[in-house]
């Protein structure tokens, strides 16, 4: 089993109106953690403790594999 989670506007939700830079926390954009997603990730880990859980931000292909 594998679970992939993006950070910006998925795990980290920005409260600003309109479009924000994907690294909004650098510019002090107001944000909150997506508690529903965090609860799901924890439940996923509890059910599948040997699964690969990948959480990334920025480059969607950091290893240059795609």
N, C-alpha and C positions, 0 to 999 in steps of 0.2 A: 504494500500500500504506500501511496505517496500523497502528500498534500502540499500544494504550492500557494502561498499567500503573498500578495503585493502589499506594500506599506501605504503609499500615498493614495488617499481617497478610498482606501479599502480597510486597512488596519488602523490607520490614522485618518480621522475625518476632520476636514477643515470646515470651520463655521463661517468663513468669509462669504460674502455675496459675490457671485460671478466667478470668473475663472481665476485660479491661483496657480502659482508656480509649483511644480511637483515637489520641490523642496521647501514648502511653505514655512516649515518650522525655522529655517535659517533666517527668514524675513519676519519672524515673530507673528506669523499668521495665527489667529486663535484656532485651537484644535482640541479634539477629544479622542480618546481611545474607543474603538468600536468594541464595546463590552460583549455584544452578542457574538461577534466573530471570535473574540478571545475565549469565551465559554465553549464555543464549538471546537476550537483547536485543542483546548484542554480535554474535552470529552473524546475527541478523536484520538489523542495521545493515550488516554486511559483505556480505550478499546483496542488500540493498535500500538502498543508500546515500542515495537520494533520498526515502525513505519518511518520513512524519511519525511520530515517536515522541513520545508524550505520557505524562509521568509526573506524577501529581497526588496530592495528599493533602487530606483534609478534605472540603470541599464537592464533591459529585459533579457539580455544574453551576455552576462558578465564574463563568461568563460570563452565567448566567441564560438560556441558550438553550433549555432543555427546559421 
